[in-house]
Amino acid sequence: MKLVYAIVNDDDTYAVSKELQKHGIRATKLASTGSFLSRGNTTFMICCKDDEVETVIESCRSHSRRRKQVVSASTISEGTMSLGQPVEVTIGGATIFVTDIERFEQV
């Protein structure tokens, strides 16, 4: 068994969730925030069989899109850029961690 942590942008949460459900994969969703831009994310915790890991990853890959967003440089860090000048950054996509799990129970 594996435990998959998939962190996706809030804008992609619904699509990823529906795709996982389509494959019969259950997930626990947690609200989370990225430290770089302090924007909303959803962290999916998914316990699955070893042979389902690629399905989980592909579901996240195909429904988590990267996008460009313009933010004030002061949003990023006052010490590294001029204040007030807009900067284009890439957000979205998915960050995925896969770990072995010794025991899993639903009670």
VMD Tcl script that draws the C-alpha trace (Angstrom):
set ca {
  {0.00 0.00 0.00}
  {1.05 3.56 -0.66}
  {0.09 6.92 0.78}
  {0.02 9.63 -1.87}
  {0.06 13.30 -0.91}
  {-0.98 15.38 -3.91}
  {-0.92 19.16 -3.49}
  {-2.90 20.99 -6.17}
  {-4.05 24.55 -6.72}
  {-7.55 25.26 -5.41}
  {-8.67 26.07 -8.97}
  {-7.96 22.45 -9.96}
  {-9.38 20.69 -6.89}
  {-12.79 19.91 -8.36}
  {-11.41 18.42 -11.59}
  {-8.82 16.27 -9.79}
  {-11.41 15.10 -7.27}
  {-13.86 14.09 -10.02}
  {-11.16 12.23 -11.94}
  {-10.13 10.28 -8.84}
  {-13.78 9.39 -8.17}
  {-14.16 8.24 -11.78}
  {-11.42 5.67 -11.11}
  {-12.96 4.62 -7.77}
  {-10.13 6.17 -5.78}
  {-11.11 7.74 -2.46}
  {-9.25 10.71 -1.05}
  {-9.24 12.94 1.99}
  {-8.98 16.64 1.11}
  {-7.20 19.12 3.36}
  {-7.06 22.87 2.86}
  {-3.45 24.04 2.67}
  {-1.49 27.15 1.79}
  {1.75 27.48 -0.14}
  {4.51 29.44 1.54}
  {5.75 31.22 -1.60}
  {2.62 33.19 -2.52}
  {0.43 32.21 0.45}
  {-2.30 31.10 -1.96}
  {-4.85 28.36 -1.45}
  {-4.11 24.75 -2.27}
  {-5.76 21.45 -1.59}
  {-3.75 18.53 -0.27}
  {-5.21 15.16 -1.19}
  {-4.27 12.24 1.07}
  {-4.83 9.03 -0.85}
  {-4.18 5.53 0.44}
  {-4.08 3.17 -2.51}
  {-2.73 -0.11 -3.79}
  {0.72 -0.04 -5.39}
  {-0.78 -0.59 -8.86}
  {-3.09 2.45 -8.47}
  {-0.29 4.98 -7.86}
  {0.19 5.73 -11.56}
  {-3.56 6.29 -11.97}
  {-3.48 8.80 -9.10}
  {-0.46 10.59 -10.55}
  {-1.93 10.70 -14.05}
  {-5.25 12.02 -12.68}
  {-3.38 14.85 -10.99}
  {-1.15 15.49 -14.01}
  {-4.01 15.69 -16.49}
  {-6.22 17.94 -14.34}
  {-3.70 20.24 -12.62}
  {-2.64 22.88 -15.05}
  {0.11 25.42 -14.72}
  {-0.81 29.03 -15.32}
  {0.86 32.42 -15.23}
  {-0.16 35.00 -12.68}
  {1.04 38.56 -12.22}
  {1.69 39.52 -8.61}
  {3.20 42.51 -6.90}
  {6.86 41.93 -6.08}
  {6.11 42.96 -2.51}
  {3.87 39.88 -2.33}
  {6.92 37.70 -3.00}
  {9.54 39.28 -0.77}
  {10.42 42.84 0.14}
  {14.11 41.97 0.41}
  {14.65 40.42 -3.03}
  {12.81 42.66 -5.51}
  {11.73 46.24 -5.99}
  {8.47 46.97 -4.25}
  {5.41 47.48 -6.38}
  {6.77 46.21 -9.69}
  {4.55 43.43 -11.03}
  {6.20 40.07 -11.60}
  {4.86 37.14 -13.62}
  {5.09 33.79 -11.81}
  {3.98 30.27 -12.71}
  {1.44 28.71 -10.37}
  {-0.54 25.51 -10.42}
  {0.46 22.05 -11.43}
  {0.74 19.40 -8.73}
  {3.34 18.40 -6.18}
  {3.11 14.71 -5.36}
  {4.75 12.62 -2.64}
  {4.42 8.83 -2.55}
  {5.31 6.93 0.62}
  {5.07 3.33 1.74}
  {2.37 2.66 4.31}
  {2.62 -0.11 6.85}
  {-1.00 -0.19 7.97}
  {-4.29 1.31 6.83}
  {-7.68 0.92 8.49}
  {-11.09 2.45 8.07}
  {-13.10 2.08 11.25}
}
mol new
graphics top color blue
foreach p $ca { graphics top sphere $p radius 0.5 }
foreach p [lrange $ca 0 end-1] q [lrange $ca 1 end] { graphics top cylinder $p $q radius 0.2 }
display resetview
